[in-house]
Each structure stands twice: as structure tokens, then as C-alpha cells.
Amino acid sequence: MTPDEYWNRRLDLERRLHDGPALRIAALTLHLGLLAEKAPDLRPDIEDLQSQLHLVQRELRMIADRIYPPLLREQGLGAALRELAADLPMRVRVDAEGRFDATVEGIAYFTVREVLEFPAEATRTVDITVRRDDRGLVLDLADVDTGQVVAVRDRVRWLGGTVEIVGGAALPTIKVRIPCA
């Protein structure tokens, strides 16, 4: 399977989760609300069912986000990385410009996600820079734990990219290059 086929399958699965079960759950929740109006004595039970459906819908969104975040598809790498950063225990600054194809954005996003999910000090600030040069995407993750480099290197190499650690041991930077048009 090529990288493009792999990421297209992930995109398709995310869309099917959103457009299928998630929309059906939303419709069921509304239908239950109408039933509560017709049967006021069942309102507490119906409200409990609605709460359970909301939880299932939230869980489906979390699963879909781990497959391919909708914001990544809709607004690009910068927006998706800022959303990811908002949920992390450390401060993260994101400077990202431009759009790339879905495969490149997917590889870059999940590379960052994997590196940042590695346990880190909450007092630290991580700087993420995404830019385009004459060969493609350049991603710098400054002041990160380099323990995940081996795991992300295989993902990036799949697209003919490179991963290297630059700088000193105290404030290392992971530099990722992914070729693209």
C-alpha cells in the first residue's frame, strides 16, 4: 500500500465515522427529545438515554480524531497542531504556514502528536515550526524529548523524508523534512 492510499483510507474512515454513526446518534438524540415531550413521565429516563448518546458521540469523535482529525482535513496542519497543543500539559507555540497534500499533512501531524505525547515537563515550552522550502515540508520541534525519534523516523522515511536531532542535549530540536510538490 502506498502512503497516499494509506492516508486516503484513514480520511475515508474518519468521514464514515462522522457521516454515519455520529449523525445517526445526533438524530436519535433529537428524536428522544420529541418523545420526552409526548411522554413527560418518561422524561428522566429519556434524558439519561440522551446523556449516554452524547457520551457515545463524544467517544466516536475522539476515535475519529485519532484516525485523521477533521480540522486537519478542513483547515490544515497549523490549525490542527494548535488544537492539539491546547490539550497538552506543556506550553506549545505553533508557527505553521501553508497547506500540503493530505498525506504529507497526516504524516507531519501524527509525527508531532507522537513526539508530544511522550511524557514531558509541564513547565517547558515546545516550539513547533512548519514551513515549505524548495524540497517540501520542513518541521522543527524544539525543546522536545527525543525518545520518540525512532518511532517517527519510520513514518517519515515512508515518504522519502528524513528525521534528525540537532542542537545540544539540553534543548534538542527534531528536524523533519518531507518531500512534496
Sequence and secondary structure as in RCSB ss.txt:
>XXXX:A:sequence
MTPDEYWNRRLDLERRLHDGPALRIAALTLHLGLLAEKAPDLRPDIEDLQSQLHLVQRELRMIADRIYPPLLREQ
GLGAALRELAADLPMRVRVDAEGRFDATVEGIAYFTVREVLEFPAEATRTVDITVRRDDRGLVLDLADVDTGQVV
AVRDRVRWLGGTVEIVGGAALPTIKVRIPCA
>XXXX:A:secstr
  HHHHHHHHHHHHHHHIIIIIHHHHHHHHHHHHHHHH GGGHHHHHHHHHHHHHHHHHHHHHHHHHS HHHHHH
 HHHHHHHHHHTSSSEEEEEE S   HHHHHHHHHHHHHHHHS   TT EEEEEEEEETTEEEEEEES  GGGHH
HHHHHHHTTT EEEEES SSS EEEEEEE  
